[in-house]
């Protein structure tokens, strides 16, 4: 993927792509050829407990070029797209003042869309509202929460994504205003598309599925099970940090609920489903990004 020569070395670069598509390798290549700092835009790679299972850059990669916002949060800490944008702001400001060019890379579509399109400044959800939403989702399901949303939000949100439905319900319950209304008042983006080189990797489904399956086997060989074993004493299935793809399946194995072969198969299937959701987001929200076809 020799595209470095086609990229403006003065502009920030933003790279999106599904899991296992080679986006981190591309970011590192650009940094080594043109210079710059690689900045994480993956919601799972922020957690310090998941180097192997989240496919964070290796120690060798980190030695080859500067990397930022990887593994800087610990389980139990709060983290959101708003936190990530605030962490990224000094990096963008440093570049504007003549510092290194950021090469922002990740598979979390919400982070990248918020960066290039803007993020609604919604007040934090009170703890009691979040707790009520958790209880209702568990007892009644997402459909009950969806039915209570204002029409504009209900029409805009993915009804098959319980986390998104719950988030919209929490915003409405806490602020008295629908999520769609907040989104419509979104301020200007921190890094508009006109100010960066925006790349999105599009991968053949079968090619990607094979890479996902092969990579999970490599993760197991490199110690993914030990990573999961280390967090068993503090495991919370609903926690943000516990959403690492493959972690719930390996926890089930360590609890004696399934054998390792079954956990492996289930984790690989979960990874493929995650990649499918990513590709759907990218096709919907990143039509104006420059496409890189793989393989």
N, C-alpha and C positions, 0 to 999 in steps of 0.2 A: 504494500500500500504506500507507494512512493508519491505522496502528495505534498510533502513539505515545501517543495520548490514553488508550489502554486499558492501558498499561503502568505499573506502580508505579515512580515515579521514584527510589525509595529502594533498590530491590532490584537486584543485578547481573542483567544480561541475558545469556543464552547463545543464540546463533543458529547453527543447523546448516542445511546445504542443499547440494545437488549443485552441481558446477561450473557457472558461468554462470547461476545461478538468481536472482541479484540480492541475495544475502545481505549483501555488503559495502555496497551502496547503502542497504539497510535499516539496518544498523548505523550508518552515517554520519548517516542521517536522524534516528535516535533520539538520537544524540549532539548533533546541532545543535538539536533541539527541546527535549530534556530536560537536556542536559549529560552529561558522562561521558567516559571514555577508551576508544577502540576498541582491543581487544586481539586479536592474531592467534592463531587456532587451526587453522592450515593448515600441514602439515608441509613443503610446498614453498615457502611464502612466507617462511620463516625465512632462506632463502639469499640473500646479497647479490648474487649473479650473475643472479638471475631476477626482475627487476622486471616486464618485459613478459610473458615466457613463463608466469609463475605468476599473472598478473593481480593483482599487488599493487596496493593503492590508489595512485592517482597522487599526484604532488607537490601538486596542487591539493587533493585529498582530505585529505592529511596536514596541509595548511595550514588546512583548514576545521575540523578537530577533532584533538585529540591522538591519536596512534597509537603502540602499543607492540608489541614482539616481531616486527617486520617487518624482514627483511633484516639481521638482527643476527649471522648466522653465515656463515663463509666456507667454500668448498669445502675438504674435507680435515679439517674439524673433526667431532667426534662429536656426534650429537644424537639424542635419543629422546624418547618420551613422558615419561619420568622427568625428563629435562632440562627439558622444557617446563613440567611441573608445578612444578619448583623455580624456574624463571624467573617463573612466574605468582604464586607464593606471596607475594612482597612487594607485588604489586598488590592482592591480596585483603586482606592485612594492612593496607595503607594505607587501603583503603575502610572496613574495620572500625574504624579509628581516626578516621574522619571525612573521609577523602580522597575523590577522585572515584570515582563508580560505574563499574565496568568493564562494558563491552559486548563480550563475548567472541564472536568470530565466526570460523567456518571450516568446511571440508569434511572434515577428518580425523576420522572417527568415533571412532577409538581415543583421540585426545586428549580429545574431549568426553565419551565414556563414562568414561574414567579420571577426569576432573574431577568428574563428577556421581555416579559409582558407586564410585569408589576404584580404586587401582592396587596390585597385588600387589608387595611389596618383594622382588623377585628379585635376587640378587647378579649383578654384571656377568659377562658371559661371557668367559672367558679367551681371549686371542688365538689360542692353539693349537687350542682347541675350535672357534672360529669358522672358522679356516682349514681344519680337517678337514671341517667341515660344508659349506663352500664346495666343496671338492674332491669330496666324495661327491655333493652335489646335481648338480654338473656331470657326473659320471661315471655315476651310477646313477639320478638322477631323484628327485623328491619321494616317489614311492611306496615306495622303499627306506627312506627315513627314517621315513615314516609307519608302516611295518610294525613299527618298533622302539619306537614310543611306547606308554606304558601305556594300558590300555583306556579309562580315564576321559578322558584327554586326546585320544586318537584319536577318541572319540565326540563331543567338543566342538568340535574344530578343523575349519576349512574345508579339506577334502582337495584342493581345486582351487587353493589359494593356496600356491604353493611357499615364499614368504617366511614365512608363518605356520607351515608345517610345519617348515621349517628352524629357526625360532626355538624351537618346542616341543622339537625334538630337541636343540638346544644347551642348553636349560635342564635337560633330563633328564640329558644327558651331563655337564654341569658340576656339578650339584648332587646328582645321584642321586635326585631327586624330580621327579615329573611336574608339568607346567605347571598342570594342573587342580587339583592339591593346593595349589600356591602361590596360585592364583586364589581358592580357597575360603577362604584365610586373609587375604583382602584387608582392609586397615584402612579406617576410615570415609573417605568422600570429602571432598575439600577444599571442594567446593561442592555440597551435596546439592540435589536438585530443589526441596525445600521452602524453600530459602533463595534461590532465584533465579526469574526468569521465563525459562523454557526454550521456545524457538521452533524449529520445524523446518519448512523450506519443502518442500512437495510440489509437483512440477512435472509437467505433462503431458509425456509422452515426446517427442512430435513437436515441441511448442513448444520444449522444451529442446534438442533436436537441432539445430533451426534456429538457435537462439541460439549454440550451441557452434560450429557451422560458421562463422557470421558473425563471431564473436569471434576465431576463429583467423585469419581473413583480416585482421581489424583488427590482430592481433598482428604479422603479417607486415609490414603497412604501417607499423607503429610501431617496427620494428627488432628483431623476435625473431631473425631470421637473424644479425644483428650480435652479439646476446647469445651465441648459440651459437658463432659464429666466435671470440669472445673467449676461450672456455674450451676450445677444441680442443687447445691444448698440454698441458692437464692433464686431459683427458677420461678418465674411468674409468666404463665402462658400469655397473658394479656398485655404484658409490658412491651413498650416500643422496641427495646433492645432484643426481646425474645422473638422478634419477627424474622430473624435471619432464616433464609430459605434452607430447609433441611434440618434446622435445629429441633423443631417439635418431633420430627420422626426419629431422630437420634436419641432424644430424651425418652421417647416411648420404648426404644430398644433398651436403654440403660435401666429403665424401670421394669424390664422383663415382660413388656406387653407384646413385643414383636421381636423376631430374630433379626440379625443384622442384614441379611439378604433382603428381607421384606422392607426394612427401614430404608435401605439403599434405593430400592425400586420406588417407594413412595416419595422419597426426597427428590429423585430425578424427575418424577412426574410433576411434583410441585414446582420445580425449577422451570420445567417446560411451560407450565401454565403461567408462571410469573412472566416469562419471556413473551408469551402471547399477549398478556395485558400491557406490557411495555410497548410492544409493536403497535397495538391498537391506539395507545395514547400518542405515540410519535406520528402515526399516520393522520390522526385527528388534529393535533396541535402544532405540528412542525412541518406543515406543507411548504413553507417558504425557506426552510433550511436546505443547505446543499447536501445532496444525498450521495453516500458512498455505498456502493453495492458490494456485498460479500456473499460467496467467495469471489 
